[in-house]
Every structure is written in C-alpha cells, then in structure tokens.
C-alpha cells in the first residue's frame, strides 16, 4: 500500500488518539489537530492525500476547513470525509455542498471507517489512466473500456464520466457539470446534463449504479 498521508481534525482527545493509533497501525502516515486554528495551519503548510474532519471544532468549523481545502490548488481534488454527530439530512447536504466526498456519522465503526478511507483513496489518479475496478479511462487516447471492451461515449458523456471518476464520492452540482460540458457554440442546461447522464448510465452497464443522483443537487461517482 502506498504511504498515504491522512490529516485528522478532531477536538475529542480520546477519538483523536483512537483514530491516529488505528490508522497508523493500518500503515498510514497520520497527522492531527485538536482545533480549527491548528488544523488550518497544518492544511496550509502541508499537503495530504485525505482529510478526516470533525464538523463541530473549536475556533474554525469543519465546514470552514473543508472550504479552505477546496480553495488550495494542490488539495482541491483530495478526498474529504466528515466524521460528525450531525446526522440530519440538512447537515449532510450542507456538508456535501461544502465539498466533502463522504459523510460518516458518530458513533462510527472503525472497520467501516477504514473501508471508506480505502475506497476514497482507491481510484488511480495518474496523469494517463483513471480507473475503478474494470472501468478504465485512458486520458491520452480518450478511450473508455470495461473489462478491456471499448465503450463508445459522446464527448459530453466522456467529460462527465472523467469528472466524476477523477473525484470519487464528490458531489458535483448540475451547475458544475454544465460548466464542464459547455461548448463555445452550445447551450447546455441542467436538463441537458440529466439527458447525458441517462445515456452514460446505459453505456457503462454494471457501473451505472455507481453514478448516484443527489436529489435537488447533482451527481457523484460512489465507490
């Protein structure tokens, strides 16, 4: 396993220590902070492969830290997971809209948390290939294959799949996706995005279930 670097922002001392000890035993390089201010300093001074944020932190909230991470070019595409007791639907939507890839409710199971961390780190983000299991995108040749069988996509379908697969579990709004596929001489609407997404799902067969609709917001590629 690559030596992934994980950053944890958690003000509960016992939970912070539990997470650090557990993830270090799993082979990760871990750094943590007990409050929002120290977390901000760490985030601005060092890059990480994944961020695990408590929502209700002293000084700066997890939401503010999430938005900060998404504003840093080197970190903007890294997975962010919320670990929080705020489990109502409104909070979950707010967390996802702020840029989080996943949302884990307290109390949590360490095995499930580890599985979600692995899932968010799993997608190969090399400069040439994006992949999830047997679904692969060659960014140089613009070829999409499933089990080495070529899949023919339109330009818009390709852009949508590439954007989703490059950012697993990240929720893109329909407005985000409109901007991705908007051409110089093409008018794209939210309804157009939905149409392209329907076509894409039909073509990628068993992986269609990984493209999840977030009602009233947009889409994500769930791993």
GUDOKOL-410474 format. One record per residue (C-alpha): residue number from 0; y, z, x; residue in one letter. Coordinates in Angstrom, 3 decimals. Example, Ala and Ser with C-alpha at 12.3 -4.5 7.8 and 13.67 -1.06 7.14 Angstrom:
<r><pos>0</pos><c2>-4.500</c2><c3>7.800</c3><c1>12.300</c1><code>a</code></r>
<r><pos>1</pos><c2>-1.060</c2><c3>7.140</c3><c1>13.670</c1><code>s</code></r>
# end
This chain:
<r><pos>0</pos><c2>0.000</c2><c3>0.000</c3><c1>0.000</c1><code>x</code></r>
<r><pos>1</pos><c2>3.468</c2><c3>-0.838</c3><c1>1.340</c1><code>x</code></r>
<r><pos>2</pos><c2>5.587</c2><c3>2.140</c3><c1>2.316</c1><code>x</code></r>
<r><pos>3</pos><c2>7.778</c2><c3>2.090</c3><c1>-0.784</c1><code>x</code></r>
<r><pos>4</pos><c2>10.856</c2><c3>4.315</c3><c1>-0.818</c1><code>x</code></r>
<r><pos>5</pos><c2>11.458</c2><c3>6.258</c3><c1>-4.038</c1><code>x</code></r>
<r><pos>6</pos><c2>14.578</c2><c3>8.214</c3><c1>-4.922</c1><code>x</code></r>
<r><pos>7</pos><c2>14.426</c2><c3>11.109</c3><c1>-7.397</c1><code>x</code></r>
<r><pos>8</pos><c2>17.415</c2><c3>12.703</c3><c1>-9.133</c1><code>x</code></r>
<r><pos>9</pos><c2>16.202</c2><c3>15.870</c3><c1>-10.874</c1><code>x</code></r>
<r><pos>10</pos><c2>18.033</c2><c3>19.202</c3><c1>-11.244</c1><code>x</code></r>
<r><pos>11</pos><c2>15.000</c2><c3>21.278</c3><c1>-12.258</c1><code>x</code></r>
<r><pos>12</pos><c2>13.788</c2><c3>22.672</c3><c1>-8.917</c1><code>x</code></r>
<r><pos>13</pos><c2>10.142</c2><c3>23.017</c3><c1>-9.966</c1><code>x</code></r>
<r><pos>14</pos><c2>9.945</c2><c3>19.490</c3><c1>-11.387</c1><code>x</code></r>
<r><pos>15</pos><c2>11.773</c2><c3>18.070</c3><c1>-8.361</c1><code>x</code></r>
<r><pos>16</pos><c2>9.313</c2><c3>19.692</c3><c1>-5.964</c1><code>x</code></r>
<r><pos>17</pos><c2>6.323</c2><c3>18.682</c3><c1>-8.107</c1><code>x</code></r>
<r><pos>18</pos><c2>7.415</c2><c3>15.042</c3><c1>-8.169</c1><code>x</code></r>
<r><pos>19</pos><c2>8.187</c2><c3>14.929</c3><c1>-4.457</c1><code>x</code></r>
<r><pos>20</pos><c2>4.904</c2><c3>16.547</c3><c1>-3.428</c1><code>x</code></r>
<r><pos>21</pos><c2>2.848</c2><c3>14.381</c3><c1>-5.774</c1><code>x</code></r>
<r><pos>22</pos><c2>4.431</c2><c3>11.074</c3><c1>-4.754</c1><code>x</code></r>
<r><pos>23</pos><c2>4.300</c2><c3>11.899</c3><c1>-1.047</c1><code>x</code></r>
<r><pos>24</pos><c2>0.571</c2><c3>12.559</c3><c1>-1.446</c1><code>x</code></r>
<r><pos>25</pos><c2>0.303</c2><c3>9.140</c3><c1>-3.106</c1><code>x</code></r>
<r><pos>26</pos><c2>1.778</c2><c3>7.562</c3><c1>0.026</c1><code>x</code></r>
<r><pos>27</pos><c2>5.388</c2><c3>7.029</c3><c1>-0.989</c1><code>x</code></r>
<r><pos>28</pos><c2>8.460</c2><c3>7.770</c3><c1>1.122</c1><code>x</code></r>
<r><pos>29</pos><c2>10.433</c2><c3>10.124</c3><c1>-1.141</c1><code>x</code></r>
<r><pos>30</pos><c2>13.997</c2><c3>11.440</c3><c1>-1.128</c1><code>x</code></r>
<r><pos>31</pos><c2>15.537</c2><c3>13.584</c3><c1>-3.874</c1><code>x</code></r>
<r><pos>32</pos><c2>18.783</c2><c3>15.164</c3><c1>-5.031</c1><code>x</code></r>
<r><pos>33</pos><c2>19.353</c2><c3>18.145</c3><c1>-7.374</c1><code>x</code></r>
<r><pos>34</pos><c2>22.579</c2><c3>16.898</c3><c1>-8.975</c1><code>x</code></r>
<r><pos>35</pos><c2>24.526</c2><c3>13.766</c3><c1>-9.769</c1><code>x</code></r>
<r><pos>36</pos><c2>27.044</c2><c3>14.024</c3><c1>-6.928</c1><code>x</code></r>
<r><pos>37</pos><c2>24.432</c2><c3>14.297</c3><c1>-4.188</c1><code>x</code></r>
<r><pos>38</pos><c2>22.419</c2><c3>11.567</c3><c1>-5.887</c1><code>x</code></r>
<r><pos>39</pos><c2>25.477</c2><c3>9.291</c3><c1>-5.845</c1><code>x</code></r>
<r><pos>40</pos><c2>25.942</c2><c3>9.863</c3><c1>-2.108</c1><code>x</code></r>
<r><pos>41</pos><c2>22.303</c2><c3>9.010</c3><c1>-1.401</c1><code>x</code></r>
<r><pos>42</pos><c2>22.351</c2><c3>5.915</c3><c1>-3.602</c1><code>x</code></r>
<r><pos>43</pos><c2>25.487</c2><c3>4.594</c3><c1>-1.926</c1><code>x</code></r>
<r><pos>44</pos><c2>24.293</c2><c3>5.256</c3><c1>1.608</c1><code>x</code></r>
<r><pos>45</pos><c2>20.643</c2><c3>4.189</c3><c1>1.479</c1><code>x</code></r>
<r><pos>46</pos><c2>18.505</c2><c3>1.593</c3><c1>-0.275</c1><code>x</code></r>
<r><pos>47</pos><c2>15.344</c2><c3>2.441</c3><c1>-2.223</c1><code>x</code></r>
<r><pos>48</pos><c2>12.551</c2><c3>0.474</c3><c1>-3.867</c1><code>x</code></r>
<r><pos>49</pos><c2>12.529</c2><c3>2.526</c3><c1>-7.082</c1><code>x</code></r>
<r><pos>50</pos><c2>14.766</c2><c3>5.141</c3><c1>-8.712</c1><code>x</code></r>
<r><pos>51</pos><c2>13.489</c2><c3>8.004</c3><c1>-10.886</c1><code>x</code></r>
<r><pos>52</pos><c2>16.394</c2><c3>9.602</c3><c1>-12.748</c1><code>x</code></r>
<r><pos>53</pos><c2>16.712</c2><c3>12.626</c3><c1>-14.974</c1><code>x</code></r>
<r><pos>54</pos><c2>19.239</c2><c3>11.955</c3><c1>-17.743</c1><code>x</code></r>
<r><pos>55</pos><c2>20.927</c2><c3>15.363</c3><c1>-18.011</c1><code>x</code></r>
<r><pos>56</pos><c2>22.098</c2><c3>16.045</c3><c1>-14.465</c1><code>x</code></r>
<r><pos>57</pos><c2>24.995</c2><c3>18.277</c3><c1>-13.390</c1><code>x</code></r>
<r><pos>58</pos><c2>28.205</c2><c3>16.514</c3><c1>-12.270</c1><code>x</code></r>
<r><pos>59</pos><c2>27.031</c2><c3>12.938</c3><c1>-12.932</c1><code>x</code></r>
<r><pos>60</pos><c2>24.542</c2><c3>11.938</c3><c1>-15.628</c1><code>x</code></r>
<r><pos>61</pos><c2>21.503</c2><c3>9.757</c3><c1>-15.130</c1><code>x</code></r>
<r><pos>62</pos><c2>23.229</c2><c3>7.081</c3><c1>-17.214</c1><code>x</code></r>
<r><pos>63</pos><c2>26.186</c2><c3>7.037</c3><c1>-14.795</c1><code>x</code></r>
<r><pos>64</pos><c2>23.827</c2><c3>6.834</c3><c1>-11.821</c1><code>x</code></r>
<r><pos>65</pos><c2>21.902</c2><c3>4.004</c3><c1>-13.473</c1><code>x</code></r>
<r><pos>66</pos><c2>25.105</c2><c3>2.038</c3><c1>-13.987</c1><code>x</code></r>
<r><pos>67</pos><c2>26.098</c2><c3>2.737</c3><c1>-10.375</c1><code>x</code></r>
<r><pos>68</pos><c2>22.775</c2><c3>1.385</c3><c1>-9.076</c1><code>x</code></r>
<r><pos>69</pos><c2>23.168</c2><c3>-1.776</c3><c1>-11.146</c1><code>x</code></r>
<r><pos>70</pos><c2>26.612</c2><c3>-2.320</c3><c1>-9.546</c1><code>x</code></r>
<r><pos>71</pos><c2>25.225</c2><c3>-2.310</c3><c1>-5.981</c1><code>x</code></r>
<r><pos>72</pos><c2>24.081</c2><c3>-5.811</c3><c1>-4.902</c1><code>x</code></r>
<r><pos>73</pos><c2>21.175</c2><c3>-4.536</c3><c1>-2.762</c1><code>x</code></r>
<r><pos>74</pos><c2>19.931</c2><c3>-2.256</c3><c1>-5.550</c1><code>x</code></r>
<r><pos>75</pos><c2>20.792</c2><c3>-4.091</c3><c1>-8.766</c1><code>x</code></r>
<r><pos>76</pos><c2>17.296</c2><c3>-5.558</c3><c1>-9.230</c1><code>x</code></r>
<r><pos>77</pos><c2>15.327</c2><c3>-2.464</c3><c1>-8.188</c1><code>x</code></r>
<r><pos>78</pos><c2>13.346</c2><c3>-0.678</c3><c1>-10.918</c1><code>x</code></r>
<r><pos>79</pos><c2>14.951</c2><c3>2.388</c3><c1>-12.521</c1><code>x</code></r>
<r><pos>80</pos><c2>12.882</c2><c3>4.865</c3><c1>-14.555</c1><code>x</code></r>
<r><pos>81</pos><c2>14.379</c2><c3>7.579</c3><c1>-16.735</c1><code>x</code></r>
<r><pos>82</pos><c2>12.473</c2><c3>10.862</c3><c1>-16.860</c1><code>x</code></r>
<r><pos>83</pos><c2>14.027</c2><c3>12.925</c3><c1>-19.630</c1><code>x</code></r>
<r><pos>84</pos><c2>13.590</c2><c3>15.220</c3><c1>-22.601</c1><code>x</code></r>
<r><pos>85</pos><c2>15.918</c2><c3>12.997</c3><c1>-24.672</c1><code>x</code></r>
<r><pos>86</pos><c2>13.324</c2><c3>11.154</c3><c1>-26.731</c1><code>x</code></r>
<r><pos>87</pos><c2>15.202</c2><c3>9.969</c3><c1>-29.826</c1><code>x</code></r>
<r><pos>88</pos><c2>15.422</c2><c3>6.227</c3><c1>-30.415</c1><code>x</code></r>
<r><pos>89</pos><c2>19.189</c2><c3>6.103</c3><c1>-29.924</c1><code>x</code></r>
<r><pos>90</pos><c2>18.875</c2><c3>7.686</c3><c1>-26.461</c1><code>x</code></r>
<r><pos>91</pos><c2>16.038</c2><c3>5.347</c3><c1>-25.483</c1><code>x</code></r>
<r><pos>92</pos><c2>18.106</c2><c3>2.303</c3><c1>-26.474</c1><code>x</code></r>
<r><pos>93</pos><c2>21.144</c2><c3>3.673</c3><c1>-24.613</c1><code>x</code></r>
<r><pos>94</pos><c2>19.040</c2><c3>4.223</c3><c1>-21.507</c1><code>x</code></r>
<r><pos>95</pos><c2>17.611</c2><c3>0.712</c3><c1>-21.583</c1><code>x</code></r>
<r><pos>96</pos><c2>21.017</c2><c3>-0.822</c3><c1>-22.233</c1><code>x</code></r>
<r><pos>97</pos><c2>22.440</c2><c3>1.013</c3><c1>-19.217</c1><code>x</code></r>
<r><pos>98</pos><c2>19.995</c2><c3>-0.908</c3><c1>-17.035</c1><code>x</code></r>
<r><pos>99</pos><c2>16.809</c2><c3>1.172</c3><c1>-16.919</c1><code>x</code></r>
<r><pos>100</pos><c2>13.440</c2><c3>-0.567</c3><c1>-16.693</c1><code>x</code></r>
<r><pos>101</pos><c2>11.336</c2><c3>2.200</c3><c1>-18.186</c1><code>x</code></r>
<r><pos>102</pos><c2>11.721</c2><c3>5.475</c3><c1>-20.078</c1><code>x</code></r>
<r><pos>103</pos><c2>9.329</c2><c3>8.390</c3><c1>-19.619</c1><code>x</code></r>
<r><pos>104</pos><c2>9.559</c2><c3>11.398</c3><c1>-21.912</c1><code>x</code></r>
<r><pos>105</pos><c2>9.215</c2><c3>15.016</c3><c1>-20.803</c1><code>x</code></r>
<r><pos>106</pos><c2>6.806</c2><c3>16.719</c3><c1>-20.704</c1><code>x</code></r>
<r><pos>107</pos><c2>5.050</c2><c3>13.980</c3><c1>-18.753</c1><code>x</code></r>
<r><pos>108</pos><c2>1.611</c2><c3>13.341</c3><c1>-17.326</c1><code>x</code></r>
<r><pos>109</pos><c2>1.541</c2><c3>12.785</c3><c1>-13.546</c1><code>x</code></r>
<r><pos>110</pos><c2>-1.192</c2><c3>10.164</c3><c1>-13.792</c1><code>x</code></r>
<r><pos>111</pos><c2>0.793</c2><c3>8.158</c3><c1>-16.357</c1><code>x</code></r>
<r><pos>112</pos><c2>3.982</c2><c3>8.509</c3><c1>-14.306</c1><code>x</code></r>
<r><pos>113</pos><c2>2.183</c2><c3>7.240</c3><c1>-11.200</c1><code>x</code></r>
<r><pos>114</pos><c2>0.768</c2><c3>4.295</c3><c1>-13.158</c1><code>x</code></r>
<r><pos>115</pos><c2>4.213</c2><c3>3.352</c3><c1>-14.440</c1><code>x</code></r>
<r><pos>116</pos><c2>5.692</c2><c3>3.559</c3><c1>-10.948</c1><code>x</code></r>
<r><pos>117</pos><c2>2.937</c2><c3>1.293</c3><c1>-9.632</c1><code>x</code></r>
<r><pos>118</pos><c2>3.479</c2><c3>-1.143</c3><c1>-12.500</c1><code>x</code></r>
<r><pos>119</pos><c2>7.193</c2><c3>-1.390</c3><c1>-11.794</c1><code>x</code></r>
<r><pos>120</pos><c2>6.564</c2><c3>-1.996</c3><c1>-8.088</c1><code>x</code></r>
<r><pos>121</pos><c2>3.680</c2><c3>-4.416</c3><c1>-8.645</c1><code>x</code></r>
<r><pos>122</pos><c2>5.481</c2><c3>-7.711</c3><c1>-9.184</c1><code>x</code></r>
<r><pos>123</pos><c2>5.702</c2><c3>-9.732</c3><c1>-5.993</c1><code>x</code></r>
<r><pos>124</pos><c2>9.395</c2><c3>-10.443</c3><c1>-5.382</c1><code>x</code></r>
<r><pos>125</pos><c2>9.025</c2><c3>-12.632</c3><c1>-2.320</c1><code>x</code></r>
<r><pos>126</pos><c2>11.506</c2><c3>-15.448</c3><c1>-1.876</c1><code>x</code></r>
<r><pos>127</pos><c2>8.879</c2><c3>-18.055</c3><c1>-2.762</c1><code>x</code></r>
<r><pos>128</pos><c2>6.480</c2><c3>-16.576</c3><c1>-5.306</c1><code>x</code></r>
<r><pos>129</pos><c2>6.824</c2><c3>-14.371</c3><c1>-8.373</c1><code>x</code></r>
<r><pos>130</pos><c2>3.578</c2><c3>-13.156</c3><c1>-9.864</c1><code>x</code></r>
<r><pos>131</pos><c2>1.955</c2><c3>-10.823</c3><c1>-12.339</c1><code>x</code></r>
<r><pos>132</pos><c2>-1.847</c2><c3>-10.822</c3><c1>-12.244</c1><code>x</code></r>
<r><pos>133</pos><c2>-2.816</c2><c3>-14.513</c3><c1>-12.525</c1><code>x</code></r>
<r><pos>134</pos><c2>0.589</c2><c3>-15.680</c3><c1>-13.802</c1><code>x</code></r>
<r><pos>135</pos><c2>2.498</c2><c3>-17.184</c3><c1>-10.864</c1><code>x</code></r>
<r><pos>136</pos><c2>5.852</c2><c3>-18.906</c3><c1>-10.403</c1><code>x</code></r>
<r><pos>137</pos><c2>6.476</c2><c3>-20.945</c3><c1>-7.248</c1><code>x</code></r>
<r><pos>138</pos><c2>10.247</c2><c3>-20.855</c3><c1>-6.843</c1><code>x</code></r>
<r><pos>139</pos><c2>10.261</c2><c3>-23.691</c3><c1>-4.305</c1><code>x</code></r>
<r><pos>140</pos><c2>8.244</c2><c3>-26.220</c3><c1>-6.286</c1><code>x</code></r>
<r><pos>141</pos><c2>9.245</c2><c3>-24.854</c3><c1>-9.733</c1><code>x</code></r>
<r><pos>142</pos><c2>5.571</c2><c3>-24.726</c3><c1>-10.713</c1><code>x</code></r>
<r><pos>143</pos><c2>4.091</c2><c3>-22.187</c3><c1>-13.095</c1><code>x</code></r>
<r><pos>144</pos><c2>0.353</c2><c3>-21.535</c3><c1>-13.082</c1><code>x</code></r>
<r><pos>145</pos><c2>-2.109</c2><c3>-19.266</c3><c1>-14.872</c1><code>x</code></r>
<r><pos>146</pos><c2>-5.470</c2><c3>-18.902</c3><c1>-13.136</c1><code>x</code></r>
<r><pos>147</pos><c2>-4.320</c2><c3>-21.817</c3><c1>-10.925</c1><code>x</code></r>
<r><pos>148</pos><c2>-3.898</c2><c3>-24.044</c3><c1>-14.003</c1><code>x</code></r>
<r><pos>149</pos><c2>-0.425</c2><c3>-25.646</c3><c1>-14.206</c1><code>x</code></r>
<r><pos>150</pos><c2>1.713</c2><c3>-24.711</c3><c1>-17.218</c1><code>x</code></r>
<r><pos>151</pos><c2>4.394</c2><c3>-27.183</c3><c1>-18.288</c1><code>x</code></r>
<r><pos>152</pos><c2>7.658</c2><c3>-25.472</c3><c1>-19.225</c1><code>x</code></r>
<r><pos>153</pos><c2>11.056</c2><c3>-26.826</c3><c1>-20.124</c1><code>x</code></r>
<r><pos>154</pos><c2>13.940</c2><c3>-25.971</c3><c1>-17.803</c1><code>x</code></r>
<r><pos>155</pos><c2>15.190</c2><c3>-23.252</c3><c1>-20.160</c1><code>x</code></r>
<r><pos>156</pos><c2>11.704</c2><c3>-21.763</c3><c1>-20.591</c1><code>x</code></r>
<r><pos>157</pos><c2>11.276</c2><c3>-21.699</c3><c1>-16.809</c1><code>x</code></r>
<r><pos>158</pos><c2>14.606</c2><c3>-19.908</c3><c1>-16.303</c1><code>x</code></r>
<r><pos>159</pos><c2>13.777</c2><c3>-17.344</c3><c1>-18.976</c1><code>x</code></r>
<r><pos>160</pos><c2>10.315</c2><c3>-16.621</c3><c1>-17.556</c1><code>x</code></r>
<r><pos>161</pos><c2>11.647</c2><c3>-16.397</c3><c1>-13.990</c1><code>x</code></r>
<r><pos>162</pos><c2>14.403</c2><c3>-13.971</c3><c1>-15.036</c1><code>x</code></r>
<r><pos>163</pos><c2>12.004</c2><c3>-11.731</c3><c1>-16.954</c1><code>x</code></r>
<r><pos>164</pos><c2>9.205</c2><c3>-11.765</c3><c1>-14.374</c1><code>x</code></r>
<r><pos>165</pos><c2>11.589</c2><c3>-11.028</c3><c1>-11.488</c1><code>x</code></r>
<r><pos>166</pos><c2>12.735</c2><c3>-7.880</c3><c1>-13.293</c1><code>x</code></r>
<r><pos>167</pos><c2>9.669</c2><c3>-6.248</c3><c1>-14.880</c1><code>x</code></r>
<r><pos>168</pos><c2>10.401</c2><c3>-3.818</c3><c1>-17.740</c1><code>x</code></r>
<r><pos>169</pos><c2>14.128</c2><c3>-4.544</c3><c1>-17.513</c1><code>x</code></r>
<r><pos>170</pos><c2>15.630</c2><c3>-5.288</c3><c1>-20.915</c1><code>x</code></r>
<r><pos>171</pos><c2>17.865</c2><c3>-8.365</c3><c1>-20.962</c1><code>x</code></r>
<r><pos>172</pos><c2>20.195</c2><c3>-8.731</c3><c1>-23.916</c1><code>x</code></r>
<r><pos>173</pos><c2>20.285</c2><c3>-12.054</c3><c1>-25.700</c1><code>x</code></r>
<r><pos>174</pos><c2>23.812</c2><c3>-12.467</c3><c1>-24.301</c1><code>x</code></r>
<r><pos>175</pos><c2>22.412</c2><c3>-12.091</c3><c1>-20.758</c1><code>x</code></r>
<r><pos>176</pos><c2>19.787</c2><c3>-14.757</c3><c1>-21.424</c1><code>x</code></r>
<r><pos>177</pos><c2>22.351</c2><c3>-17.103</c3><c1>-22.980</c1><code>x</code></r>
<r><pos>178</pos><c2>24.314</c2><c3>-16.980</c3><c1>-19.720</c1><code>x</code></r>
<r><pos>179</pos><c2>21.190</c2><c3>-17.750</c3><c1>-17.682</c1><code>x</code></r>
<r><pos>180</pos><c2>20.346</c2><c3>-20.969</c3><c1>-19.538</c1><code>x</code></r>
<r><pos>181</pos><c2>23.848</c2><c3>-22.087</c3><c1>-20.493</c1><code>x</code></r>
<r><pos>182</pos><c2>24.484</c2><c3>-25.565</c3><c1>-19.058</c1><code>x</code></r>
<r><pos>183</pos><c2>27.771</c2><c3>-27.318</c3><c1>-18.418</c1><code>x</code></r>
<r><pos>184</pos><c2>27.349</c2><c3>-29.581</c3><c1>-21.436</c1><code>x</code></r>
<r><pos>185</pos><c2>25.010</c2><c3>-27.444</c3><c1>-23.516</c1><code>x</code></r>
<r><pos>186</pos><c2>25.913</c2><c3>-24.927</c3><c1>-26.190</c1><code>x</code></r>
<r><pos>187</pos><c2>23.435</c2><c3>-22.054</c3><c1>-26.222</c1><code>x</code></r>
<r><pos>188</pos><c2>23.310</c2><c3>-19.324</c3><c1>-28.876</c1><code>x</code></r>
<r><pos>189</pos><c2>21.209</c2><c3>-16.228</c3><c1>-29.423</c1><code>x</code></r>
<r><pos>190</pos><c2>19.152</c2><c3>-18.212</c3><c1>-31.928</c1><code>x</code></r>
<r><pos>191</pos><c2>18.534</c2><c3>-20.845</c3><c1>-29.228</c1><code>x</code></r>
<r><pos>192</pos><c2>17.229</c2><c3>-18.119</c3><c1>-26.906</c1><code>x</code></r>
<r><pos>193</pos><c2>14.814</c2><c3>-16.937</c3><c1>-29.624</c1><code>x</code></r>
<r><pos>194</pos><c2>13.573</c2><c3>-20.511</c3><c1>-30.082</c1><code>x</code></r>
<r><pos>195</pos><c2>12.974</c2><c3>-20.989</c3><c1>-26.358</c1><code>x</code></r>
<r><pos>196</pos><c2>11.215</c2><c3>-17.629</c3><c1>-26.185</c1><code>x</code></r>
<r><pos>197</pos><c2>8.878</c2><c3>-18.631</c3><c1>-29.021</c1><code>x</code></r>
<r><pos>198</pos><c2>7.997</c2><c3>-21.822</c3><c1>-27.159</c1><code>x</code></r>
<r><pos>199</pos><c2>7.471</c2><c3>-19.936</c3><c1>-23.909</c1><code>x</code></r>
<r><pos>200</pos><c2>5.129</c2><c3>-17.420</c3><c1>-25.529</c1><code>x</code></r>
<r><pos>201</pos><c2>2.956</c2><c3>-20.185</c3><c1>-26.939</c1><code>x</code></r>
<r><pos>202</pos><c2>2.536</c2><c3>-21.745</c3><c1>-23.487</c1><code>x</code></r>
<r><pos>203</pos><c2>1.679</c2><c3>-18.670</c3><c1>-21.415</c1><code>x</code></r>
<r><pos>204</pos><c2>-1.276</c2><c3>-17.690</c3><c1>-23.600</c1><code>x</code></r>
<r><pos>205</pos><c2>-2.556</c2><c3>-14.166</c3><c1>-22.917</c1><code>x</code></r>
<r><pos>206</pos><c2>0.669</c2><c3>-13.202</c3><c1>-21.121</c1><code>x</code></r>
<r><pos>207</pos><c2>2.713</c2><c3>-13.783</c3><c1>-24.266</c1><code>x</code></r>
<r><pos>208</pos><c2>2.075</c2><c3>-10.136</c3><c1>-25.203</c1><code>x</code></r>
<r><pos>209</pos><c2>3.934</c2><c3>-9.065</c3><c1>-22.045</c1><code>x</code></r>
<r><pos>210</pos><c2>7.165</c2><c3>-10.578</c3><c1>-23.367</c1><code>x</code></r>
<r><pos>211</pos><c2>8.323</c2><c3>-7.805</c3><c1>-25.660</c1><code>x</code></r>
<r><pos>212</pos><c2>11.121</c2><c3>-8.123</c3><c1>-28.205</c1><code>x</code></r>
<r><pos>213</pos><c2>13.511</c2><c3>-5.165</c3><c1>-28.226</c1><code>x</code></r>
<r><pos>214</pos><c2>14.781</c2><c3>-5.292</c3><c1>-31.788</c1><code>x</code></r>
<r><pos>215</pos><c2>18.523</c2><c3>-5.791</c3><c1>-32.009</c1><code>x</code></r>
<r><pos>216</pos><c2>18.899</c2><c3>-6.066</c3><c1>-28.210</c1><code>x</code></r>
<r><pos>217</pos><c2>16.825</c2><c3>-8.709</c3><c1>-26.428</c1><code>x</code></r>
<r><pos>218</pos><c2>13.634</c2><c3>-9.085</c3><c1>-24.404</c1><code>x</code></r>
<r><pos>219</pos><c2>11.708</c2><c3>-7.662</c3><c1>-21.468</c1><code>x</code></r>
<r><pos>220</pos><c2>8.554</c2><c3>-8.541</c3><c1>-19.497</c1><code>x</code></r>
<r><pos>221</pos><c2>6.432</c2><c3>-5.415</c3><c1>-19.866</c1><code>x</code></r>
<r><pos>222</pos><c2>3.969</c2><c3>-4.536</c3><c1>-17.114</c1><code>x</code></r>
# end
